[in-house]
Amino acid sequence: MTNTEYSPGLHKLLTLRVYNIDMLTNLKGFRNFSESILMKYGLEEVGFSSHVFDNGSYTAAYCLKESHLCIHTWPEFNQLTMDVYLCNYLKDNSDKVRQIAQEYVGYFEAEVIKDFEINR
């Protein structure tokens, strides 16, 4: 990738419908799965922050050396929103972003409601 071809990265934004409410209230399961994703795709965690709400829903964010991964769950609506963004510092990571997003769709056994891609 030369400087004239450089694009900062792909930002994927998802809204998913999840029928298994337990998946939307299981932060520990999300963390375990996410850590396996980080290892599988060679991503480096810089930090992690989360909060569990009174109804068991959660919000969580991984700050990555390559950028970030964030989720917000709404069990009362059977939904979650998620974004995955990886920068393209040394190579185009667009396919990796798409693969990671698809891994989460599979993990949550989800139906995609919205799927946006923003080339930054």
N, C-alpha and C positions, 0 to 999 in steps of 0.2 A: 504494500500500500504506500503510495507516494503522498507527499503533502497536498498535491492538487486533487487527489482522490479522497482525502480525509473527510470523514463524517464522525462527529463526536460519539454517536452510538444510537442504538435502538431502544426506545422506551415502550414497553408493552403494558397496556392497561386492560384489566379484565374485570368483569362483573360476572359472577357465577351463581347458579342456583344449585343448592346442595340439599338433598333430601334427607340425609342422615344428620340430624341435629347434633348428635354427639361429636361429629367432626368439627362443628362450628364452636364448640365449647371445650375442645381438647388442645389447649396450648402446648402441653408436653408432647403430644403426638405430632403436632405441627413442627415443633423444634427438632424432634428426632428426625423427622422426614427431611426437614430443611438442611440439617447438618449432613445428612447423607447426600443431598443434592450438591451442597457446597464441595464436598469431597469428590463426588463423581465428576463434576465439571471443573475442578481445579480452581475454585474461587476462594479468596482469602477474606475471612471475617475480620473486620476492624472493631466492631462493637455490635451489641444487641440490646434492644430495649423493648419492654412489653408492659401491657396493663390488662388485667382481667376485670371486667365489669361485674356488677351485682348479679346480672342474669347469666353469667358464665361466658359471654362473648368476650372477644379479646382483640387487641390491636398489637401488632408487633412489627418491628423494623430491624433488619440486618443492614448495618453499614458495612459495605464491602470495599476492599481495596479497588475493585473494579467499578463500584458504584453502590447500588442498593436493591433490596427486596423488601416490600412492605405488604401487610395484609390487615384488613379490618373485617370482622365477622358480625353478622346480624342473624342469630338463630331465630328470632321472632319473625323474620321475613324469608328464612331459608336461603340467605344470600351472603356472599362475601365480595369484597373488592380487593384487588391485588395489583401491584405493579412490580415489574421486573425491568431494571435498567442496567445495562453493562456498557461501559465505554469501549471505544475502539482504539485504544492507545497504540498497540503494536500490530493488531490484526482486526478484521471485521468480525465482531461477535454477534451479528444479527441472528444467524442460525442457532447459536447457543441460547440466546434469549428466547427464541420461539420454542426450542426444545424444552427448556426449563419451564416455561409457561404451560406447555402440554403435560409435563410431568405432574404439575400441580392440579390440572384439570383431572388427570387420572387418579391422583391421590384422593381428591375430594369426591371422586365419582360424580362429577359435576356436569351440568348443562351450561354451556356458554350463553349468557344473555347479551353481553357486550364484549367486543374485542377490538381495541384500538391499537394502532402502531404509530408511533411518532418518531420520525427520523430527526435526530437533534443535530 
